[in-house]
Amino acid sequence: MAWVAGLLLLLVAPTSNAHLPEVFGRQFVLMDGEAPSVPDSCGGDAQERARLREQADALSDELAVLEREHGVYSQFTVDPAGELAKLRASLCDHPASLDALRRGLHALRVNEGLLSEAQLPLLRALADSYQAIGDYESAQRSLRYGFRVYGMGRGELTPAALQNALAYFRRAREIFIDPRSPQDLALFFEAYEDNRAMYEAQVEAGAADAQLPWPARKAIALSHLRNLYIVLGTSLDRYQSGSADAGRSGVEFMQRSQLLTFSRGRELLEGLLADPEAPPGETAMLLLRLGNWLQWNGKWQTGCKTLESAWEADDEGDVRRRLQDPAELPEDPELWRSLRAADVPTKTLVRVSFDVSARGDIRRIEGEQISEDGGGAGRVLRWLRDSHARPAVREGQCVDARLDGRIYRLVD
């Protein structure tokens, strides 16, 4: 029987101060509704699993025949190896899937070279299976190899190269914030530096010569902005006790980065706003992003002015409609959407309502636990009280407003 705690905590909070870390989007996230049930995986019911196993065994036999006839490095073995890996992965036999993928990749590289674009689907599948068995480092490095295929983002940037790079950066962020991963600082910063170097090569230094389309420039910049949110939102407490030199260097690099990150994020967004190629219709949304960045970093006065400028700049009304209600920060679901997945461990679900002042302070919090098990609802409410929020903007002014019935997942 689901119990709804007679929690209904009413907290009148003092004004929040700028602080690190922010934990919304890291330890608790906004849900559209209650957490979805984990779907049946590993091939479905017993009959379907038996059918898939038969297919996989038959394909494995076919692959063995091809290897005997044409050699283990023949290009004729690549596609069957990929299909076999897909079947094994659908049955959650990820070690067997990885074995088939490695065989296919090796044959492909022998025939087409180490940097063939044809290997990208295999690398993505490799990353998925590595992550499924908890090898997050190999998962990220598989995608990074695909990044190498396109010259580490320094050369000509085709649509495929951009898509591949953004997928790599996104996965690196998701791996770093996943509660099941080691949350390795050095691994995250490898992708962070890759994104930063690509931004400098493509946007700062090469935009005029390369004539990089505006959507691509914006996508690279916003990917790096998300990295900056991750940097500023990371608590270093869990890393301080490490004795390894690599661990200490990672902490020191993060500490140095945190000191510089606010100004870097502001410069990045102001650069996009000043870009002569930026379409006029982008101005309001970029101002909203800049206002959010300022607000999240405790600069409520300039943040409010910037949000009001976003309201004024919006001709189509989409940004104004969004500004009608306050929002949790960071107001970018791509940063924390992965923590809403069904398989992420959930400690508890909490339904909360609260006021957000014109300064972005969260007050008058009322909440109740709505999940059967777990605990920590009070922790979520305390974190909210100390968080930064975006105020509502109505008729061009930052105003007090209320958010009702927000459902949060506390990740375990």
Secondary structure, 3 states (H helix, E strand, C coil): CCCCCCCCCCECCCCCCCCCCCCECCCEEEECCCCCCCCCCCCCCHHHHHHHHHHHHHHHHHHHHHHHHHCCCCHHHHHHHHHHHHHHHHCCCHHHHHHHHHHHHHHHHHHHCCCCHHHHHHHHHHHHHHHHCCCHHHHHHHHHHHHHHCHHHCCCCCHHHHHHHHHHHHHHHHHHHCCCCCCCHHHHHHHHHHHHHHHHHHHHHCHHHHCCCHHHHHHHHHHHHHHHHHHHCCCCHHHCCCCCHHHHHHHHHHHHHHHHHHHHHHHHHHHHHHCCCCCHHHHHHHHHHHHHHHHHCCCHHHHHHHHHHHHHHCCCCHHHHHHCCCEECCCCHHHCHHHHCCCCCEEEEEEEEEEECCCCCEEEEEEEECCCCCCCHHHHHHHHHCCCEECEEECCEEECEEEEEEEEEEEC
